[in-house]
Amino acid sequence: MTTHDDAGEGLATVHGGDDEGVRGEVYIVTGMSGAGRSTVANVMEDLGWYVIDNLPTPLLPQLVELGVTEDEALERGVPVDRVGVVVDIRAHGFDHLVEAVERIRARGRKATLLYLEATDEALVRRFESVRRPHPLQGDGRLLDAIQDERERLADLRSTADVVIDSSGLNVHQLSRKIHPIFTTEEHAGVRVAVMSFGFKYGVPLDADFVFDMRFLPNPYWVPELRSRTGREVPVADYVLRQEGAQEFLDGVVSLFVPVTAGYLRENRRYVTVAVGCTGGKHRSVAMAEALARRLSGPGLDTFIVHRDLGQE
């Protein structure tokens, strides 16, 4: 069961328990209204998850302990380890979501909280495009409602295990970015989203590491390369043969040896590496592609998101 929130977005997620109940970890997705929850819900359903919309927060711990056996789950057609739950600010008891998550963890379950974020400007555009009010707006201004929600969710965001910034992403880009989080294959390593971006469009809010490629010559000033992108061989070759390019790649690969080991010890399974240049078209794209290739290997599963490649 999935429904959209007031901005055409809306979702959250859970998987369940142990040998006596719904197996798997508990995954809760929440965040700002309009930041992309319905997109996440659709991705989860496409991957075979069972999605519950806006379950009251006090019921979360009880959901985990329903005691559904594997045979019962199969009889009901409910996946035993792929259950999603929508939780947003309108849910009953939402202010106690952190406590509910901690109760689940205290009972021995692995609970992961994913928070969807977006800038005020992006959220205003989205609400205005669908011509629907923000859930906290009432008779007031849209921007005031967004800022009120952001303030109320500040503590929740600070406790999130994964933060996803959807500001510069369309529905298809966001789907590609979050898809690896909810795939069903066994994966013991760390998933690394390598994102290219343009500084003039803003630094991604969910970046765990930010690298600035503006130390390299800009292909924009080479006439035959200006209209091309970093995904094309001539631009990539130009960028990668510049002084310092290979040294940078070597350094980041070396950096991720202890980082990956630490993430695995802390059971952190998702990280965003942002690679930026001026416009997000040439240097950052070429270096993101190269970095993803270099990082992919034992313990690291990389995928690429080019946030600003289609920008004018």
N, C-alpha and C positions, 0 to 999 in steps of 0.2 A: 504494500500500500504506500503510495507516494503522492503528495500534493505539493503545490508551489506556494511560496510565501508571497507577500504583498508586492514584491518587485520582480516577480517571475523567477525567483530563486528560492531554494528551500531544502535543507536536509541535515541529517546526522547519522551516526552508525554504531552498531554494537555487534560483537560476536560473543558467543557465550561461554562456557564453563568447563567442567571437569568430567570424569568418568560417569558421575551420577547425573549430570545435567547437560546443558547445551555446551558442547566442547568449543575450544578456541579462545582467543583473547577477546576482550571487550574493547570495541573501537567506537568512540563517540566523536561525531563531527558537528561543530556548531560555529558560531561567529556572527559577523555583521549581517543584518538583513540586506539582501541584494548583492552579497559577495559571491554567490554561486552555489548555494546549497542544492538547488534543484538539479544543477548540472552534475554534481557529485552523486546525487540519488540516481540519476539516469545511468551513470557509469556503473554504479554498484549493481543495479538491476540487470544491466547488459552483461555483467560478469557473473550473474547467477545468485546475487545476494537477495535475501528477503528483507525488504525495507519497511519499517514501521514509522509512521509520521507523527512527530511531536508528542511522544510519550511523556506523561507527567513525570517530572524529575523524581519524586518519591518512589516511583515504581521501578526505577532502573535497577536497584539492587535486587528487588524481587524478581525482575525479569531474568536476571542472571541465575537465580536459584529456583527456577520453575520446576526443575527436576524432570525435564523432558529427556527421555531415553532416545538412543539412536533409532530403535525400532519405531517408537512413537513418532519421532520426527519424520521418518521416511513415510509412515502411514499418512501423516498430515501433509506431506509434501513440503516440509520446512527444512531447509539446509541446517545441519547440526552445528556447523562452524562458520556460517556466513550470514549473519543477521545484522541488519542496519537499523538504527533508530534515529529519527529526526528530533533534534532538540534545539529550539530557538527561544528568543527572549519572551515570546508569548506563552510558553509552556508553563503550566502550573508548577510552582516551586522552582522556577528556573534559577533564582538567586542562590539556591542551595545545590547547584549542579556540582561544584567542586567537592562539597561534602559527600555527595552521592558517589562520585568517582572514588574518593578516598575510602568510602565504606566497601566498595567493590574490591579495591586493592587490599584492604585489611583482611578480607576473607580469602586471600590467596589467589585472586584472579589478576592477570595482567590487563590493565586498563590503559588505553592510549587515547589522548584527547587531541583531536585535530581541529584547528581554528582557522576559519576563512576570513581573510582581511581584504580591505580595499580602501583606497583614499577617499576623502570626502568628495573630491571632484568626480571620481569614477562613479560613486554611488548616486550622486545627484543626477548625472547623465542617465544612469540606468532607470531610476525612478521616473524621471521626466519622460524617457522614451516609451515606457509602458503606461504612463499616465495613471498611475495608481499611488495611493498615499503610503507613506512609511507607517509601520504598525504603531509607532509612538507619536505620530505627527499630530493627530487630533485636529484642532483648528489653527495650529501654529505653523511655523515655517519648516520646510523640508530639511534645510541644513541644520536647524536647531535640533530636530528629531534625531538626525544622524549623529550629531555631536553628543547628544544626551545618551544615545545607545552606546557610543564608543566609551564614554565615561563609565557607564554602568558595567561594561564588559571588560574594563581594564584589568581587573584582578584575574578574571578568567583567562584572558589572553596571556598574561604573564605566567600562568601555570600550564599552558598548552605544551604538549610534547612536539607537535608539528604545527607550524604556521604557514599557510599558503596565501600569498598575495595574488589576487586575481585582477588587480587594477588595469594592467595593460593587456590583458588576455581576452580574446573572444571566447565563445562557448567551446569551439573546437580546440583551441590552444589549451584552455583549462582542462578539458577532457583528457588530452594527451598528457598533460602534466601530472594529473592525479591518478591516471589509469594504473601505473605500476604499483601504487600503494595498495590497491585492492585486487591485484591479480591473485589467483588461487594456487599458483605453483609454489612448492616449497622453496624458500629462499633464506639462507642462513647469513647472508652478508648485509651490506649497507647499500641502499639505493641512492644514487647520486643524480640529482637533476642539475645538469650543466646548462645554465641559462645565459644567452647573450642578450644585451640590452643597450640602449642609448642613454647616456647620462642626461641628455637634454629632455628626456621623457621621464626622468626620475629613477632613483635606485630602487630595485625591488624590495618591498618591505619584509619579505620572508627570507632574504638572503642570509645564509650562515657564514659565507665567505664572499668577499667582493674584491675582484681584481680589475685594475684599470689598465686597459690596453693603449691608452693615449701616449705611452712612451715610445710607440712604434710609429713610423711614417704612415701617413694616411693615404690609402689608395684613391680616395676621393679626388686628390689633386693630380692623379695620373689620368689624362683624358680617356684613354682606351679602357680604363677600369672603372670609371666613375659610375656608369650605369649598371655595372655588374654587382654581385654580392659575394660575401665570403664563402658561400657554398660552391662557387664556381672555381675551377682549377686555376685560372690565371690570377685571380685575386688571392686565393689561398697560397699559391706558390710565392707571390710577391710578399705577403705578410710573413710567412714562415721562414723566408730566407733573410729577413732583416736581422741586424745585430741585436742580440738579446732575446729573440723569440724562442729559440731552442733552450736557452738557459732558463727562461721563465718556465717552460713546460717541465724541464727536468726538476726545477725547484718545487713546483706544485706536486709532482708525483712523489718526490721525497717527503714532502710535508704530510702527505696522506698516509704514509706508512704508520707513524704513531697515532695519527688521528683515527684511522680505521680501527686500529686495535683498541683505542679508548672507547670509541662508539660501540663496538661489540661488547666490551666489558659492561658498559652502561645500558646495554640493550636499546640503543638508539639506532633506528633502522632507516632513517630518511634524512637527507641533507641537501641543501640547495647551494650550488656554487655559481655565483653571478660573475660574468665576464663582460665588462663594459667598454665601450668606446664612445665617440661623440654622438653618432646617430644610430648605432646598433645595426649597421648594414655590412660593413667590411671587416675591420680588424677583429671586433668582438665575435663575429660569426665564425670567421676562419679559425680563431684561437679556441673557441668553444668546441668546434668540431674536432680539432686536433687534441684538445685536452680530454674530451670524452673518450676518444680512442686510446689515449695513453693511460687513462685511469682504469678503464675496464679490465677486469681480471679477477683473480681470487679475492674474495671478500668485498668486492665493489661491483655493483651493477649500475651502469650509467645509461642515461637517456638525455636527449637534447631538446631544449625549448628555445626557439628564437623569438623573443617577446616582441621586438620592434622591427622585425625584418620587413613587414609590409607597410610601415609608416612612411609618410611622404617626407 
